[in-house]
Amino acid sequence: MAPHLDVPSPAGSFTTSFNRTPLRSIISPELEADCLAPTLVESHSSPNSSIDNDSVEEDFHMARPLIPGVYVPTMCFFDQETEDVDVNAIAHHAVRLAKAGVAGIATQGSNGEAVHLTHAERQLVTLTTRKALNEAGYSHIPVIVGCGAQSTRETIQYCSEAWEAGGDYALVLPPSYYAPLFAPSSKTITEYFTAVANASPIPVIIYNFPGAVNGLDLTSDAILQLAQHPKIVGAKLTCGNTGKLNRVAAATRKQSKDYDPDKPDFLVLAGSADFSIQSLIAGGHGVLAGLANIAPKTCIKTIELYKAGRYLEAQKMQETLSQGDWIAIQGGVICVKAGLQAWMGYGGYTRNPLPKPTAEQIKSWKEGFRELVSLEKSL
């Protein structure tokens, strides 16, 4: 969800301590054996990977192009007693989203509580998602993995681990902790993304989310410079700046030798459901939106209506999305999980130290999502 100016921006960034917790401490031996069945190729292996690299399933690493549509930054679910990663809920949720018709799924984002996970847990979540999609007949759906860290070295490590776990693309935030010391004119940021893209075994998507990186906001000029790199293939703009989105989408479209609207060389996504059709008007290709965890069909239908020229219907549906997204924006990942639990029967709570919602909050959020969920169930 977009960090709009009239609410406080979420604190924190995509950093995590390098805790190499063995997978056996996260899940049961039975689930571990099942989830780790598709072991991976060694060529891009991270030296500290938790995944064995002896063999690979045919549909584990395959070409999965980015296409216009709705992408979902999926949730990470936990056992309510132990806070261990709940692989069954993660798999169920991924397949539910795939059945709704989403274009792709992203793990390790702010909705996925990436900052609460160890390296091993991140791999487990991505691996579980990839395996669930494949086994349910959705092997064509790409998995995008959040890989941003404060150092270039660790970001590259996350990219390698994402590939090992079945990820197809790396979604990368710019570093920000030492931003006051960065070289001028975005030189440090440009060098960072270039180094990551050069070393990553999977293509990179730029993630512009000022609220997660101490206000650091990439300009359209910086994004367009990076878009020249052959392994930087898209941008997610959670800044909410449709002018920037328009400039990036227009310039990359013009730079494409044989532009294919169904398979663009550079995918430009809005980072929030509440400006879905606005981003399409500006030339964007879709959304990567947290609200799609609750209402994927509504997000998809809104875009379909606009593309079909049914603008009044699209606008009306956008109004419902925007109202629902405002609830989610204010309550963040705690609210989205509460909404899932209230209306879909699963979701649970976030990891500590995030607080559990109060009874009043749960009631209020459930009611706030009522119109959206009613529309979702009608589709």
ZAPA-804618 format. One record per residue (C-alpha): residue number from 1; residue in three letters; x, y, z. Coordinates in pm, 1 decimal, m for minus. Layout:
N
+-----+-----+----------+----------+----------+
!   k !   r !        x !        y !        z !
+-----+-----+----------+----------+----------+
! NUM ! ALA !        X !        Y !        Z !
...
+-----+-----+----------+----------+----------+
This chain:
379
+-----+-----+----------+----------+----------+
!   k !   r !        x !        y !        z !
+-----+-----+----------+----------+----------+
!   1 ! MET !      0.0 !      0.0 !      0.0 !
!   2 ! ALA !    122.8 !    347.9 !    m80.0 !
!   3 ! PRO !    272.9 !    562.1 !    197.2 !
!   4 ! HIS !     41.7 !    859.4 !    138.6 !
!   5 ! LEU !    143.1 !   1191.6 !    282.7 !
!   6 ! ASP !   m157.3 !   1213.7 !    513.1 !
!   7 ! VAL !    m59.3 !    912.7 !    719.8 !
!   8 ! PRO !    274.0 !    830.2 !    885.1 !
!   9 ! SER !    506.8 !    630.8 !    663.8 !
!  10 ! PRO !    599.7 !    282.4 !    785.8 !
!  11 ! ALA !    931.6 !    276.0 !    964.3 !
!  12 ! GLY !   1216.7 !     38.8 !    893.9 !
!  13 ! SER !   1383.7 !   m105.4 !    586.7 !
!  14 ! PHE !   1458.9 !   m437.7 !    428.7 !
!  15 ! THR !   1749.4 !   m521.8 !    659.9 !
!  16 ! THR !   1781.9 !   m831.4 !    869.8 !
!  17 ! SER !   2039.1 !   m989.2 !   1093.1 !
!  18 ! PHE !   2237.7 !  m1268.8 !    934.4 !
!  19 ! ASN !   2090.2 !  m1547.6 !   1141.8 !
!  20 ! ARG !   2157.2 !  m1878.4 !    977.0 !
!  21 ! THR !   1885.4 !  m2067.6 !   1161.6 !
!  22 ! PRO !   1865.1 !  m2424.5 !   1027.3 !
!  23 ! LEU !   1536.9 !  m2502.6 !    855.7 !
!  24 ! ARG !   1479.0 !  m2793.0 !   1093.6 !
!  25 ! SER !   1424.5 !  m2537.6 !   1371.2 !
!  26 ! ILE !   1155.5 !  m2362.2 !   1168.0 !
!  27 ! ILE !    939.1 !  m2651.2 !   1053.0 !
!  28 ! SER !    882.0 !  m3013.7 !   1135.4 !
!  29 ! PRO !   1107.0 !  m3281.1 !    977.8 !
!  30 ! GLU !    812.3 !  m3405.7 !    772.5 !
!  31 ! LEU !    734.6 !  m3063.4 !    627.7 !
!  32 ! GLU !   1103.8 !  m2993.5 !    577.8 !
!  33 ! ALA !   1143.0 !  m3306.3 !    368.6 !
!  34 ! ASP !    838.6 !  m3214.6 !    162.3 !
!  35 ! CYS !    916.7 !  m2845.6 !    111.4 !
!  36 ! LEU !   1283.3 !  m2896.6 !     30.2 !
!  37 ! ALA !   1221.9 !  m3165.1 !   m229.9 !
!  38 ! PRO !   1312.9 !  m2946.7 !   m532.6 !
!  39 ! THR !   1679.6 !  m2890.4 !   m453.5 !
!  40 ! LEU !   1869.1 !  m2657.6 !   m678.4 !
!  41 ! VAL !   2158.2 !  m2601.4 !   m914.8 !
!  42 ! GLU !   2493.2 !  m2508.3 !   m761.2 !
!  43 ! SER !   2628.1 !  m2247.3 !  m1002.2 !
!  44 ! HIS !   2475.9 !  m1946.9 !   m826.9 !
!  45 ! SER !   2470.4 !  m2093.9 !   m478.2 !
!  46 ! SER !   2515.8 !  m1861.2 !   m183.4 !
!  47 ! PRO !   2792.2 !  m1989.9 !     46.0 !
!  48 ! ASN !   2553.5 !  m1975.3 !    340.3 !
!  49 ! SER !   2244.1 !  m2110.9 !    169.3 !
!  50 ! SER !   2011.9 !  m2339.5 !    365.6 !
!  51 ! ILE !   1913.4 !  m2525.9 !     49.7 !
!  52 ! ASP !   2087.1 !  m2839.6 !    m73.2 !
!  53 ! ASN !   2205.9 !  m2809.5 !   m433.4 !
!  54 ! ASP !   2212.9 !  m3155.3 !   m584.8 !
!  55 ! SER !   1931.0 !  m3164.5 !   m839.7 !
!  56 ! VAL !   1650.5 !  m2955.6 !   m981.1 !
!  57 ! GLU !   1294.5 !  m3008.9 !  m1099.6 !
!  58 ! GLU !   1232.2 !  m2929.2 !  m1465.3 !
!  59 ! ASP !    971.6 !  m2663.8 !  m1386.0 !
!  60 ! PHE !   1163.5 !  m2503.2 !  m1101.8 !
!  61 ! HIS !   1386.6 !  m2272.4 !  m1304.1 !
!  62 ! MET !   1214.9 !  m2180.6 !  m1627.8 !
!  63 ! ALA !   1145.9 !  m1864.8 !  m1826.7 !
!  64 ! ARG !    859.5 !  m1673.4 !  m1666.9 !
!  65 ! PRO !    823.0 !  m1335.2 !  m1839.3 !
!  66 ! LEU !    670.5 !  m1038.3 !  m1661.1 !
!  67 ! ILE !    335.5 !   m949.7 !  m1813.3 !
!  68 ! PRO !     92.1 !   m665.7 !  m1740.3 !
!  69 ! GLY !   m154.7 !   m733.2 !  m1461.9 !
!  70 ! VAL !   m192.1 !   m765.5 !  m1087.3 !
!  71 ! TYR !    101.7 !   m879.9 !   m876.5 !
!  72 ! VAL !     59.6 !   m954.8 !   m506.6 !
!  73 ! PRO !    314.4 !   m896.4 !   m229.0 !
!  74 ! THR !    212.1 !  m1205.7 !    m38.2 !
!  75 ! MET !    191.8 !  m1247.6 !    337.5 !
!  76 ! CYS !    411.1 !  m1459.1 !    563.2 !
!  77 ! PHE !    203.9 !  m1662.9 !    806.4 !
!  78 ! PHE !    314.6 !  m1789.6 !   1145.6 !
!  79 ! ASP !    212.6 !  m2049.5 !   1399.4 !
!  80 ! GLN !     21.1 !  m1856.6 !   1662.8 !
!  81 ! GLU !    192.9 !  m2029.1 !   1953.5 !
!  82 ! THR !    554.4 !  m2063.4 !   1839.4 !
!  83 ! GLU !    577.3 !  m1792.5 !   1568.6 !
!  84 ! ASP !    738.3 !  m2053.6 !   1341.5 !
!  85 ! VAL !    674.3 !  m2009.3 !    970.6 !
!  86 ! ASP !    344.4 !  m2173.5 !    872.7 !
!  87 ! VAL !    423.2 !  m2333.9 !    538.0 !
!  88 ! ASN !     74.1 !  m2479.2 !    497.2 !
!  89 ! ALA !    m89.8 !  m2136.0 !    520.7 !
!  90 ! ILE !    171.4 !  m1986.0 !    287.4 !
!  91 ! ALA !    106.7 !  m2255.9 !     25.9 !
!  92 ! HIS !   m272.2 !  m2224.7 !     58.7 !
!  93 ! HIS !   m259.5 !  m1848.3 !     16.7 !
!  94 ! ALA !    m32.5 !  m1864.7 !   m289.2 !
!  95 ! VAL !   m265.5 !  m2107.4 !   m465.0 !
!  96 ! ARG !   m572.4 !  m1897.4 !   m373.9 !
!  97 ! LEU !   m410.0 !  m1595.5 !   m539.1 !
!  98 ! ALA !   m309.9 !  m1798.8 !   m844.5 !
!  99 ! LYS !   m664.1 !  m1930.0 !   m887.1 !
! 100 ! ALA !   m790.1 !  m1570.2 !   m879.9 !
! 101 ! GLY !   m579.2 !  m1497.2 !  m1188.2 !
! 102 ! VAL !   m291.2 !  m1284.0 !  m1061.7 !
! 103 ! ALA !      4.7 !  m1225.6 !  m1292.6 !
! 104 ! GLY !    266.5 !  m1289.2 !  m1026.6 !
! 105 ! ILE !    345.4 !  m1320.8 !   m656.9 !
! 106 ! ALA !    611.1 !  m1137.9 !   m457.5 !
! 107 ! THR !    762.7 !  m1273.9 !   m138.1 !
! 108 ! GLN !    977.9 !  m1091.4 !    118.2 !
! 109 ! GLY !    808.7 !   m753.5 !     98.7 !
! 110 ! SER !    670.9 !   m534.2 !    374.5 !
! 111 ! ASN !    347.3 !   m734.6 !    364.7 !
! 112 ! GLY !    559.2 !  m1048.4 !    394.4 !
! 113 ! GLU !    732.5 !   m920.9 !    709.6 !
! 114 ! ALA !   1073.2 !   m965.7 !    548.5 !
! 115 ! VAL !   1236.5 !   m766.5 !    827.8 !
! 116 ! HIS !   1115.9 !  m1030.2 !   1074.7 !
! 117 ! LEU !   1272.5 !  m1324.7 !    891.0 !
! 118 ! THR !   1615.3 !  m1484.9 !    890.5 !
! 119 ! HIS !   1789.5 !  m1570.3 !    565.3 !
! 120 ! ALA !   1681.6 !  m1931.6 !    605.9 !
! 121 ! GLU !   1320.4 !  m1837.3 !    668.1 !
! 122 ! ARG !   1314.7 !  m1612.7 !    364.4 !
! 123 ! GLN !   1429.5 !  m1901.0 !    150.7 !
! 124 ! LEU !   1169.0 !  m2127.6 !    306.7 !
! 125 ! VAL !    886.5 !  m1885.4 !    227.1 !
! 126 ! THR !    995.0 !  m1844.2 !   m135.3 !
! 127 ! LEU !   1055.9 !  m2215.9 !   m179.7 !
! 128 ! THR !    716.6 !  m2301.8 !    m30.9 !
! 129 ! THR !    547.8 !  m2051.3 !   m262.1 !
! 130 ! ARG !    722.1 !  m2179.5 !   m574.7 !
! 131 ! LYS !    654.9 !  m2542.4 !   m490.4 !
! 132 ! ALA !    286.9 !  m2477.4 !   m410.8 !
! 133 ! LEU !    234.3 !  m2295.8 !   m740.9 !
! 134 ! ASN !    405.4 !  m2569.5 !   m939.3 !
! 135 ! GLU !    213.8 !  m2850.5 !   m774.4 !
! 136 ! ALA !   m119.3 !  m2671.3 !   m827.6 !
! 137 ! GLY !    m56.0 !  m2627.7 !  m1200.4 !
! 138 ! TYR !     63.6 !  m2265.4 !  m1192.4 !
! 139 ! SER !    430.0 !  m2315.5 !  m1274.3 !
! 140 ! HIS !    406.2 !  m2029.8 !  m1526.7 !
! 141 ! ILE !    345.5 !  m1768.3 !  m1255.3 !
! 142 ! PRO !    664.5 !  m1578.0 !  m1169.1 !
! 143 ! VAL !    779.4 !  m1533.2 !   m811.1 !
! 144 ! ILE !    938.1 !  m1196.5 !   m733.9 !
! 145 ! VAL !   1152.9 !  m1187.5 !   m420.3 !
! 146 ! GLY !   1237.4 !   m886.3 !   m205.1 !
! 147 ! CYS !   1616.8 !   m877.5 !   m184.9 !
! 148 ! GLY !   1713.2 !   m528.8 !    m66.4 !
! 149 ! ALA !   1972.5 !   m488.9 !    208.5 !
! 150 ! GLN !   2197.5 !   m210.3 !    331.3 !
! 151 ! SER !   2516.5 !   m346.8 !    176.2 !
! 152 ! THR !   2574.4 !   m440.5 !   m185.7 !
! 153 ! ARG !   2728.6 !   m766.5 !    m68.9 !
! 154 ! GLU !   2426.4 !   m884.5 !    130.4 !
! 155 ! THR !   2183.8 !   m773.7 !   m139.7 !
! 156 ! ILE !   2367.4 !   m992.4 !   m389.8 !
! 157 ! GLN !   2355.8 !  m1276.0 !   m138.2 !
! 158 ! TYR !   1978.8 !  m1233.5 !   m104.8 !
! 159 ! CYS !   1947.8 !  m1243.2 !   m484.9 !
! 160 ! SER !   2144.5 !  m1568.0 !   m501.8 !
! 161 ! GLU !   1938.7 !  m1720.5 !   m223.4 !
! 162 ! ALA !   1620.0 !  m1608.1 !   m395.2 !
! 163 ! TRP !   1724.0 !  m1785.7 !   m714.1 !
! 164 ! GLU !   1812.0 !  m2100.2 !   m522.5 !
! 165 ! ALA !   1466.5 !  m2100.0 !   m362.4 !
! 166 ! GLY !   1286.5 !  m2067.9 !   m696.4 !
! 167 ! GLY !   1260.4 !  m1691.5 !   m732.2 !
! 168 ! ASP !   1248.9 !  m1544.9 !  m1081.6 !
! 169 ! TYR !   1309.9 !  m1174.4 !  m1014.2 !
! 170 ! ALA !   1466.2 !   m969.6 !   m735.3 !
! 171 ! LEU !   1274.2 !   m668.3 !   m603.3 !
! 172 ! VAL !   1538.5 !   m435.1 !   m464.5 !
! 173 ! LEU !   1505.4 !   m127.0 !   m246.2 !
! 174 ! PRO !   1790.2 !    125.9 !   m246.2 !
! 175 ! PRO !   2006.7 !    129.0 !     66.9 !
! 176 ! SER !   1938.6 !    422.7 !    295.6 !
! 177 ! TYR !   2102.3 !    395.2 !    638.3 !
! 178 ! TYR !   2408.2 !    595.8 !    531.0 !
! 179 ! ALA !   2223.0 !    805.7 !    273.4 !
! 180 ! PRO !   2367.3 !   1138.1 !    401.2 !
! 181 ! LEU !   2711.7 !   1004.9 !    302.4 !
! 182 ! PHE !   2613.2 !    898.0 !    m48.2 !
! 183 ! ALA !   2779.7 !   1051.7 !   m351.1 !
! 184 ! PRO !   2577.1 !   1330.5 !   m518.8 !
! 185 ! SER !   2350.5 !   1299.3 !   m821.4 !
! 186 ! SER !   2242.0 !    944.9 !   m727.1 !
! 187 ! LYS !   2588.0 !    810.6 !   m810.2 !
! 188 ! THR !   2596.0 !    576.1 !   m509.0 !
! 189 ! ILE !   2247.3 !    445.1 !   m587.3 !
! 190 ! THR !   2333.4 !    392.8 !   m953.2 !
! 191 ! GLU !   2650.6 !    206.1 !   m864.9 !
! 192 ! TYR !   2463.7 !     m3.9 !   m609.9 !
! 193 ! PHE !   2191.7 !   m118.9 !   m849.1 !
! 194 ! THR !   2443.9 !   m175.1 !  m1128.4 !
! 195 ! ALA !   2665.1 !   m392.6 !   m909.6 !
! 196 ! VAL !   2366.4 !   m591.8 !   m785.2 !
! 197 ! ALA !   2227.8 !   m643.5 !  m1136.3 !
! 198 ! ASN !   2570.4 !   m749.0 !  m1266.0 !
! 199 ! ALA !   2611.2 !  m1014.4 !   m997.4 !
! 200 ! SER !   2253.3 !  m1133.6 !   m947.0 !
! 201 ! PRO !   2153.7 !  m1464.8 !  m1107.1 !
! 202 ! ILE !   1802.4 !  m1324.1 !  m1161.1 !
! 203 ! PRO !   1683.6 !   m995.6 !  m1316.5 !
! 204 ! VAL !   1624.3 !   m695.1 !  m1092.0 !
! 205 ! ILE !   1314.5 !   m480.9 !  m1037.7 !
! 206 ! ILE !   1371.6 !   m137.9 !   m880.6 !
! 207 ! TYR !   1157.7 !    m73.1 !   m573.8 !
! 208 ! ASN !   1092.0 !    294.8 !   m503.6 !
! 209 ! PHE !    928.8 !    315.5 !   m160.0 !
! 210 ! PRO !   1041.3 !    631.6 !     23.4 !
! 211 ! GLY !    848.4 !    535.6 !    337.1 !
! 212 ! ALA !   1065.7 !    226.2 !    384.3 !
! 213 ! VAL !   1403.3 !    392.6 !    319.9 !
! 214 ! ASN !   1405.1 !    708.1 !    532.2 !
! 215 ! GLY !   1244.0 !    918.1 !    260.6 !
! 216 ! LEU !   1491.5 !    834.4 !    m15.1 !
! 217 ! ASP !   1290.6 !    887.4 !   m334.0 !
! 218 ! LEU !   1440.4 !    785.4 !   m668.1 !
! 219 ! THR !   1382.8 !   1032.8 !   m950.1 !
! 220 ! SER !   1256.6 !    931.9 !  m1291.5 !
! 221 ! ASP !   1598.4 !   1027.2 !  m1430.4 !
! 222 ! ALA !   1773.9 !    783.3 !  m1196.0 !
! 223 ! ILE !   1528.8 !    504.6 !  m1275.1 !
! 224 ! LEU !   1561.1 !    561.8 !  m1649.2 !
! 225 ! GLN !   1939.0 !    554.6 !  m1627.6 !
! 226 ! LEU !   1921.5 !    221.0 !  m1448.7 !
! 227 ! ALA !   1663.2 !     91.1 !  m1697.4 !
! 228 ! GLN !   1941.4 !     86.3 !  m1958.8 !
! 229 ! HIS !   2092.7 !   m213.4 !  m1780.0 !
! 230 ! PRO !   1988.1 !   m536.2 !  m1955.4 !
! 231 ! LYS !   1917.7 !   m712.5 !  m1624.9 !
! 232 ! ILE !   1708.5 !   m432.8 !  m1471.2 !
! 233 ! VAL !   1365.7 !   m510.9 !  m1607.8 !
! 234 ! GLY !   1108.7 !   m311.6 !  m1413.8 !
! 235 ! ALA !   1012.6 !    m72.7 !  m1137.5 !
! 236 ! LYS !    756.5 !    m73.1 !   m860.1 !
! 237 ! LEU !    656.7 !    280.4 !   m765.4 !
! 238 ! THR !    505.7 !    294.7 !   m417.6 !
! 239 ! CYS !    581.3 !    664.8 !   m402.6 !
! 240 ! GLY !    236.2 !    726.6 !   m554.4 !
! 241 ! ASN !    381.6 !    973.4 !   m805.4 !
! 242 ! THR !    188.2 !    914.3 !  m1128.0 !
! 243 ! GLY !    389.0 !   1182.9 !  m1307.2 !
! 244 ! LYS !    706.8 !    988.6 !  m1237.7 !
! 245 ! LEU !    534.2 !    667.3 !  m1342.2 !
! 246 ! ASN !    427.8 !    830.4 !  m1669.0 !
! 247 ! ARG !    778.8 !    952.9 !  m1746.0 !
! 248 ! VAL !    932.9 !    612.2 !  m1678.2 !
! 249 ! ALA !    667.7 !    418.8 !  m1870.9 !
! 250 ! ALA !    677.5 !    653.1 !  m2171.3 !
! 251 ! ALA !   1055.8 !    667.9 !  m2197.4 !
! 252 ! THR !   1111.2 !    293.0 !  m2161.8 !
! 253 ! ARG !    837.7 !    224.7 !  m2415.7 !
! 254 ! LYS !   1001.8 !    458.2 !  m2667.2 !
! 255 ! GLN !   1343.1 !    302.4 !  m2604.5 !
! 256 ! SER !   1213.2 !    m46.2 !  m2677.3 !
! 257 ! LYS !   1306.4 !   m162.7 !  m3025.2 !
! 258 ! ASP !    996.7 !   m376.1 !  m3075.9 !
! 259 ! TYR !    757.8 !   m277.5 !  m2799.9 !
! 260 ! ASP !    508.8 !   m549.0 !  m2712.6 !
! 261 ! PRO !    232.2 !   m423.2 !  m2479.9 !
! 262 ! ASP !    165.2 !   m780.6 !  m2370.1 !
! 263 ! LYS !    528.5 !   m842.3 !  m2279.4 !
! 264 ! PRO !    706.5 !   m509.7 !  m2221.4 !
! 265 ! ASP !   1083.5 !   m499.2 !  m2189.2 !
! 266 ! PHE !   1051.2 !   m284.2 !  m1877.1 !
! 267 ! LEU !    749.6 !   m341.2 !  m1652.9 !
! 268 ! VAL !    621.3 !    m35.5 !  m1465.0 !
! 269 ! LEU !    392.9 !   m112.5 !  m1171.6 !
! 270 ! ALA !    199.9 !    103.4 !   m930.3 !
! 271 ! GLY !    269.9 !      9.1 !   m570.0 !
! 272 ! SER !    m82.1 !     48.2 !   m438.0 !
! 273 ! ALA !   m432.2 !    m55.1 !   m539.9 !
! 274 ! ASP !   m573.7 !    289.7 !   m474.1 !
! 275 ! PHE !   m424.9 !    431.9 !   m792.5 !
! 276 ! SER !   m470.7 !    133.8 !  m1022.3 !
! 277 ! ILE !   m656.5 !    299.4 !  m1309.2 !
! 278 ! GLN !   m466.3 !    623.6 !  m1255.7 !
! 279 ! SER !   m144.9 !    433.8 !  m1323.9 !
! 280 ! LEU !   m293.4 !    275.7 !  m1636.4 !
! 281 ! ILE !   m387.5 !    618.6 !  m1767.6 !
! 282 ! ALA !    m23.9 !    718.4 !  m1709.8 !
! 283 ! GLY !    100.0 !    425.2 !  m1915.2 !
! 284 ! GLY !    172.1 !    176.5 !  m1636.7 !
! 285 ! HIS !    132.4 !   m196.4 !  m1678.1 !
! 286 ! GLY !    m49.4 !   m288.8 !  m1358.0 !
! 287 ! VAL !     m6.5 !   m299.2 !   m983.0 !
! 288 ! LEU !    193.8 !   m477.1 !   m716.2 !
! 289 ! ALA !    m50.4 !   m411.9 !   m437.2 !
! 290 ! GLY !    m92.7 !   m544.0 !    m84.8 !
! 291 ! LEU !   m471.8 !   m511.3 !    m95.9 !
! 292 ! ALA !   m475.8 !   m790.0 !   m354.4 !
! 293 ! ASN !   m408.9 !  m1031.5 !    m67.9 !
! 294 ! ILE !   m770.3 !   m971.7 !     33.9 !
! 295 ! ALA !   m932.7 !   m885.2 !   m298.5 !
! 296 ! PRO !   m729.5 !  m1015.7 !   m593.7 !
! 297 ! LYS !  m1030.7 !  m1055.1 !   m825.0 !
! 298 ! THR !  m1143.9 !   m698.6 !   m763.6 !
! 299 ! CYS !   m797.8 !   m564.2 !   m844.9 !
! 300 ! ILE !   m790.9 !   m770.4 !  m1162.8 !
! 301 ! LYS !  m1145.0 !   m677.7 !  m1269.5 !
! 302 ! THR !  m1077.9 !   m307.4 !  m1222.5 !
! 303 ! ILE !   m789.0 !   m323.9 !  m1466.3 !
! 304 ! GLU !   m984.5 !   m540.0 !  m1710.4 !
! 305 ! LEU !  m1275.8 !   m295.1 !  m1713.6 !
! 306 ! TYR !  m1046.1 !     m3.8 !  m1785.4 !
! 307 ! LYS !   m867.5 !   m186.5 !  m2066.0 !
! 308 ! ALA !  m1203.5 !   m281.0 !  m2216.7 !
! 309 ! GLY !  m1299.5 !     85.5 !  m2232.4 !
! 310 ! ARG !  m1568.0 !     51.2 !  m1964.6 !
! 311 ! TYR !  m1436.8 !    352.8 !  m1781.6 !
! 312 ! LEU !  m1736.9 !    436.7 !  m1562.0 !
! 313 ! GLU !  m1753.3 !     80.3 !  m1434.1 !
! 314 ! ALA !  m1378.1 !     81.3 !  m1374.9 !
! 315 ! GLN !  m1403.4 !    410.1 !  m1188.7 !
! 316 ! LYS !  m1680.7 !    278.1 !   m965.5 !
! 317 ! MET !  m1479.2 !    m31.9 !   m881.8 !
! 318 ! GLN !  m1170.5 !    181.6 !   m824.0 !
! 319 ! GLU !  m1366.8 !    375.4 !   m562.5 !
! 320 ! THR !  m1430.6 !     53.1 !   m369.4 !
! 321 ! LEU !  m1064.7 !    m42.4 !   m399.9 !
! 322 ! SER !   m951.5 !    297.6 !   m277.4 !
! 323 ! GLN !  m1179.1 !    285.8 !     25.1 !
! 324 ! GLY !  m1057.9 !    m61.1 !    114.4 !
! 325 ! ASP !   m697.6 !     35.1 !     56.1 !
! 326 ! TRP !   m732.1 !    330.0 !    292.9 !
! 327 ! ILE !   m824.9 !     87.2 !    570.4 !
! 328 ! ALA !   m522.9 !   m126.3 !    485.2 !
! 329 ! ILE !   m288.2 !    171.0 !    457.7 !
! 330 ! GLN !   m376.2 !    293.1 !    805.4 !
! 331 ! GLY !   m349.2 !    m46.5 !    972.2 !
! 332 ! GLY !    m63.3 !   m189.5 !    768.8 !
! 333 ! VAL !     24.2 !   m557.4 !    769.1 !
! 334 ! ILE !   m150.8 !   m606.0 !   1106.0 !
! 335 ! CYS !   m477.1 !   m488.3 !    948.9 !
! 336 ! VAL !   m440.7 !   m693.7 !    629.7 !
! 337 ! LYS !   m384.3 !  m1010.5 !    830.3 !
! 338 ! ALA !   m680.8 !   m926.4 !   1051.4 !
! 339 ! GLY !   m892.7 !   m875.8 !    740.0 !
! 340 ! LEU !   m788.7 !  m1211.1 !    599.8 !
! 341 ! GLN !   m865.1 !  m1379.3 !    930.0 !
! 342 ! ALA !  m1204.7 !  m1213.2 !    962.7 !
! 343 ! TRP !  m1325.4 !  m1274.2 !    609.1 !
! 344 ! MET !  m1122.8 !  m1569.6 !    476.2 !
! 345 ! GLY !  m1067.1 !  m1769.1 !    795.6 !
! 346 ! TYR !   m687.6 !  m1753.6 !    798.0 !
! 347 ! GLY !   m420.3 !  m1490.4 !    845.1 !
! 348 ! GLY !   m336.7 !  m1490.3 !   1211.6 !
! 349 ! TYR !   m101.3 !  m1238.4 !   1363.5 !
! 350 ! THR !    226.5 !  m1070.7 !   1280.7 !
! 351 ! ARG !    552.0 !  m1155.5 !   1454.9 !
! 352 ! ASN !    664.8 !   m973.3 !   1764.7 !
! 353 ! PRO !    731.9 !   m695.8 !   1834.6 !
! 354 ! LEU !    431.9 !   m587.3 !   1625.6 !
! 355 ! PRO !    127.4 !   m574.9 !   1853.2 !
! 356 ! LYS !   m175.7 !   m794.8 !   1820.2 !
! 357 ! PRO !   m486.8 !   m602.9 !   1717.0 !
! 358 ! THR !   m743.3 !   m517.3 !   1980.4 !
! 359 ! ALA !  m1098.9 !   m649.0 !   1964.2 !
! 360 ! GLU !  m1212.4 !   m300.0 !   1866.7 !
! 361 ! GLN !   m960.5 !   m281.2 !   1583.4 !
! 362 ! ILE !  m1058.2 !   m623.8 !   1451.4 !
! 363 ! LYS !  m1424.6 !   m525.5 !   1448.8 !
! 364 ! SER !  m1355.0 !   m189.8 !   1286.0 !
! 365 ! TRP !  m1126.1 !   m333.5 !   1017.4 !
! 366 ! LYS !  m1366.8 !   m615.0 !    935.9 !
! 367 ! GLU !  m1643.6 !   m363.3 !    883.4 !
! 368 ! GLY !  m1409.6 !   m140.3 !    682.2 !
! 369 ! PHE !  m1340.5 !   m423.6 !    438.2 !
! 370 ! ARG !  m1704.9 !   m533.3 !    414.0 !
! 371 ! GLU !  m1793.4 !   m359.2 !     86.3 !
! 372 ! LEU !  m1468.5 !   m472.3 !    m76.0 !
! 373 ! VAL !  m1507.3 !   m835.0 !     31.8 !
! 374 ! SER !  m1871.7 !   m834.8 !    m79.8 !
! 375 ! LEU !  m1760.4 !   m718.7 !   m425.1 !
! 376 ! GLU !  m1477.4 !   m973.9 !   m427.3 !
! 377 ! LYS !  m1715.5 !  m1260.4 !   m350.7 !
! 378 ! SER !  m1949.6 !  m1149.8 !   m628.3 !
! 379 ! LEU !  m1682.8 !  m1185.8 !   m897.1 !
+-----+-----+----------+----------+----------+
